[in-house]
Amino acid sequence: MSAISTITADASNVKSSTPRAGVHWLAVAYFLAGMFIVLFLVVPLGAILLDSMGLIAADHAVPADFFSYMLRITWNSLRLALLTTAVSLAIAIPLAVAIAKLKPALSGVWTVLLTLPLITPPFISSFATILLLGRTGVLTRMWEALGFPGFSIYGLPGLVITQVLHLMPYALLIILAGLRSVPAHIEEAAVSLFHQLPGRRPHPHPVQRLDRVDLHGDAGLRAAPAAEDRSRA
């Protein structure tokens, strides 16, 4: 009876291991997803690109300043990206170091408050920027009341401020995760190497202190048998 059950189990295992004939539904799903991307993403973008280059309609020539215009807007976009990244990192790195290493009171509350822009709609930050820093904004009027010249946020400064409000929390969370994952002995080794630079006062590392204790202990253990030998002699 056991032999019959063993043969039946082996047959069922062979049947389950053999590939099934017919349509592979995963391949069909991949094909449909690829067609969706091609039809609704690649084709429209390609049509827009060809139309902008004047290659679809032969009677429409490319404007004379088209390439200079494209270079100008590309440079503007690149400058916005570089400024936003630099300002976001300049704000996120000190905050992340203060929260992860200094561990101030209510550090969790500060982390939540600093990451609130992640769950707010973009138009709220834009509207808040206009209310605070617009031509008649609260901070603008206070700034001018102190005697400083006014400024306009309608342009690159306003775009940088709005982008930083939304991108700085991402940088803060990434840097926080990186700082919290660094082992303590790596930080201690870095501090020790920093104090070994020329012109720096030597810093006694905990490992060095342990090595000195071990060396003194070994020396004491070695000196004890020698003293006993001398007393016997």
C-alpha positions in Angstrom: 0.0 0.0 0.0 2.9 2.3 0.8 4.6 1.5 -2.5 1.4 2.5 -4.4 1.1 5.8 -2.5 4.8 6.5 -3.2 4.4 5.9 -6.9 1.3 8.1 -6.9 3.1 10.9 -5.1 6.0 10.7 -7.6 3.7 10.8 -10.5 2.0 13.9 -9.1 5.4 15.6 -8.6 6.4 14.8 -12.2 3.1 16.2 -13.4 3.4 19.4 -11.4 7.1 19.9 -12.5 6.3 19.5 -16.3 5.5 22.9 -17.9 1.8 23.4 -18.8 0.9 23.7 -22.4 -1.1 26.7 -23.5 -0.9 30.5 -23.1 1.6 31.9 -20.7 -0.5 34.6 -18.9 2.6 36.4 -17.5 4.0 36.9 -21.0 0.6 38.2 -22.1 0.6 40.7 -19.2 4.1 41.9 -20.1 3.1 42.3 -23.7 0.0 44.3 -22.9 2.0 46.5 -20.5 4.7 47.1 -23.1 2.0 48.0 -25.7 0.4 50.4 -23.2 3.7 52.2 -22.6 4.5 52.4 -26.4 1.0 53.7 -27.4 0.5 56.2 -24.5 4.1 57.3 -23.8 6.6 56.6 -26.6 4.3 57.5 -29.5 3.0 60.8 -28.1 6.5 61.9 -27.0 7.9 61.0 -30.4 5.2 62.9 -32.2 5.8 66.0 -30.1 9.5 65.7 -30.7 9.1 65.3 -34.5 6.5 68.1 -34.6 8.8 70.5 -32.7 11.6 69.8 -35.0 9.5 70.6 -38.0 9.8 67.1 -39.5 6.1 66.2 -39.8 4.8 69.2 -41.8 7.2 70.0 -44.6 5.8 73.5 -45.1 6.7 74.6 -41.6 10.4 75.4 -41.3 12.3 75.4 -38.1 12.6 78.9 -36.6 16.0 80.5 -36.8 16.4 80.9 -33.0 15.0 77.5 -32.2 18.2 75.8 -31.1 19.3 78.9 -29.1 15.9 78.8 -27.4 16.3 75.1 -26.6 19.7 75.7 -25.2 18.5 78.6 -23.1 15.6 76.7 -21.5 17.8 73.7 -21.0 20.3 75.8 -19.1 17.5 77.3 -17.1 16.3 73.9 -16.1 19.8 72.7 -15.3 20.5 75.8 -13.2 17.2 75.3 -11.3 18.1 71.7 -10.6 21.6 72.5 -9.4 20.5 75.4 -7.1 17.7 73.3 -5.7 20.0 70.4 -5.0 22.7 72.6 -3.4 20.2 74.5 -1.1 18.4 71.2 -0.1 21.7 69.6 0.9 22.9 72.7 2.7 19.7 72.5 4.8 19.3 68.8 5.1 22.9 67.8 6.1 23.2 69.9 9.3 19.6 69.0 10.3 20.3 65.3 9.8 23.6 65.4 11.7 21.9 67.3 14.6 19.0 64.9 14.8 21.0 61.6 14.4 24.2 62.5 16.4 23.3 65.2 18.8 19.9 63.7 19.6 18.1 66.8 20.8 14.9 66.7 22.8 11.8 65.8 20.8 13.9 64.7 17.8 11.1 62.5 16.5 8.7 65.5 16.6 11.2 67.6 14.7 11.6 64.9 12.1 7.9 64.7 11.5 7.6 68.5 11.2 10.4 68.7 8.7 8.9 66.0 6.6 5.4 67.4 6.5 5.8 68.9 3.0 5.9 65.3 1.7 2.1 64.9 2.4 1.0 68.4 1.4 -0.1 69.2 -2.1 2.3 71.3 -4.2 -0.1 74.2 -4.7 -0.2 74.8 -0.9 3.5 75.4 -0.7 3.3 77.7 -3.7 0.4 79.6 -2.3 2.2 79.9 1.1 5.3 81.2 -0.6 3.3 83.9 -2.3 1.5 84.9 0.9 4.8 85.1 2.8 7.3 86.4 0.2 5.0 88.0 -2.5 4.9 91.7 -3.3 2.6 92.3 -0.4 3.6 89.2 1.6 4.0 89.2 5.4 7.8 88.6 5.4 8.3 91.0 2.5 6.6 93.9 4.3 8.6 93.1 7.5 11.8 93.1 5.4 11.0 96.4 3.8 10.0 97.9 7.1 13.5 97.2 8.4 14.9 99.3 5.6 16.1 96.6 3.3 15.4 96.7 -0.5 12.5 94.6 -1.7 12.9 91.6 -4.0 10.7 89.5 -6.3 10.1 85.8 -6.0 8.4 85.5 -9.4 11.1 83.8 -11.3 14.1 81.6 -10.4 14.1 82.5 -6.6 10.5 81.5 -6.1 11.0 78.3 -8.1 14.0 77.4 -6.0 12.2 78.1 -2.7 9.2 76.0 -3.7 11.3 73.1 -5.0 13.4 73.1 -1.8 10.3 72.9 0.4 9.4 69.7 -1.3 12.8 68.1 -2.0 14.6 68.9 1.2 12.6 66.3 3.2 13.7 63.5 0.8 17.3 64.5 1.3 16.8 64.7 5.1 15.3 61.2 5.3 18.0 59.6 3.1 20.9 61.3 5.0 19.2 60.3 8.4 19.0 56.7 7.3 22.6 56.7 6.2 23.9 58.3 9.4 21.9 55.9 11.6 23.3 52.8 9.7 27.0 53.8 10.2 28.5 51.5 12.9 30.0 53.2 16.0 33.4 51.8 15.5 33.7 53.4 12.1 33.0 56.8 13.6 35.5 56.2 16.4 38.1 55.2 13.8 37.4 58.4 11.8 37.8 60.5 14.9 41.1 58.8 15.7 42.4 59.3 12.2 41.3 63.0 12.3 43.3 63.6 15.4 46.4 62.0 13.9 46.6 64.6 11.2 49.6 67.0 11.3 49.0 69.8 13.7 46.3 68.1 15.7 46.6 67.0 19.3 46.7 63.2 19.7 43.3 61.9 20.8 43.4 58.7 23.0 41.1 56.3 21.2 39.2 53.8 23.4 40.8 50.9 21.5 44.3 52.4 22.2 43.5 52.7 25.9 42.4 49.0 25.9 45.7 48.1 24.1 47.6 50.0 26.8 45.8 48.2 29.5 46.4 44.8 27.9 50.1 45.7 27.4 50.5 46.7 31.0 48.7 43.6 32.1 50.9 41.3 30.0 54.0 43.1 31.2 52.9 42.5 34.8 52.2 38.8 34.2 55.6 38.5 32.6 57.4 40.3 35.4 55.8 38.1 38.1 57.5 34.7 37.1 60.8 36.6 36.8 60.5 37.9 40.3 59.7 34.5 41.6 62.8 33.0 39.9 65.0 35.7 41.4 63.6 35.1 44.9 64.3 31.3 44.6 67.8 31.9 43.4 
